[in-house]
Amino acid sequence: MTWVRDVMEVFQKIATVEERLTYLTRRYDALALAYEDVSQRLARLEGKFELLERLGARGRRGLPPSKP
């Protein structure tokens, strides 16, 4: 009967490992979605800053020189 108990323990350990893998897979998927969201937000912010830099640089070139 001890081998039956050993087999049952092995099956329980396998089930525990499968549960942990399922949990980690869900967490990984959630982190991947969060990373993608942050990456898109960062790209939008970079684009806005580049636009502001270009608009600011364009306005400075068009100003007449100051008179002494």
Backbone torsions as a table, in degrees:
resi	resn	phi	psi	omega
1	MET	NA	-19.5	-178.3
2	THR	-67.8	-31.8	179.9
3	TRP	-69.8	-30.6	176.2
4	VAL	-66.5	-42.7	178.1
5	ARG	-63.2	-40.7	178.5
6	ASP	-63.1	-42.2	178.7
7	VAL	-63.8	-41.3	179.2
8	MET	-64.3	-39.4	177.6
9	GLU	-63.6	-40.0	178.6
10	VAL	-64.0	-43.5	178.6
11	PHE	-63.9	-37.6	177.6
12	GLN	-65.2	-40.7	178.2
13	LYS	-65.6	-39.2	177.8
14	ILE	-63.6	-42.5	179.0
15	ALA	-63.7	-39.0	178.6
16	THR	-65.0	-42.4	178.6
17	VAL	-63.6	-41.9	178.8
18	GLU	-62.6	-40.5	178.2
19	GLU	-63.6	-42.6	178.9
20	ARG	-64.6	-41.0	178.4
21	LEU	-64.2	-39.6	177.1
22	THR	-62.2	-44.7	178.7
23	TYR	-61.8	-46.4	-179.6
24	LEU	-65.4	-34.4	177.3
25	THR	-64.6	-43.7	177.8
26	ARG	-62.6	-42.8	179.2
27	ARG	-63.7	-41.5	179.0
28	TYR	-62.2	-44.0	178.6
29	ASP	-61.7	-41.8	179.3
30	ALA	-65.1	-41.5	178.2
31	LEU	-66.2	-36.9	178.3
32	ALA	-64.0	-41.1	177.3
33	LEU	-65.1	-41.7	179.1
34	ALA	-64.5	-41.6	178.4
35	TYR	-61.9	-43.4	-179.9
36	GLU	-62.5	-41.5	178.6
37	ASP	-62.6	-46.5	179.9
38	VAL	-64.6	-39.3	179.2
39	SER	-62.5	-43.0	178.6
40	GLN	-65.8	-40.6	178.2
41	ARG	-63.0	-42.3	179.0
42	LEU	-62.6	-41.4	178.8
43	ALA	-62.3	-40.5	177.9
44	ARG	-64.7	-43.0	179.0
45	LEU	-63.3	-41.8	177.7
46	GLU	-60.6	-42.4	178.6
47	GLY	-63.1	-40.4	178.7
48	LYS	-65.3	-41.8	179.3
49	PHE	-66.5	-38.6	176.7
50	GLU	-62.9	-41.3	178.0
51	LEU	-63.4	-44.4	178.7
52	LEU	-62.5	-39.6	177.7
53	GLU	-63.8	-42.5	179.9
54	ARG	-66.4	-43.3	179.5
55	LEU	-65.2	-38.9	178.3
56	GLY	-67.5	-40.2	179.8
57	ALA	-69.4	-36.8	-180.0
58	ARG	-66.1	-40.0	-179.3
59	GLY	-67.9	-31.9	-179.9
60	ARG	-72.2	-34.6	-179.4
61	ARG	-70.2	-27.9	-175.5
62	GLY	-85.2	-6.7	-178.5
63	LEU	-77.3	140.9	177.1
64	PRO	-71.1	152.8	178.9
65	PRO	-65.1	149.7	179.9
66	SER	-74.1	148.2	-179.9
67	LYS	-93.8	136.5	179.7
68	PRO	-75.5	NA	NA
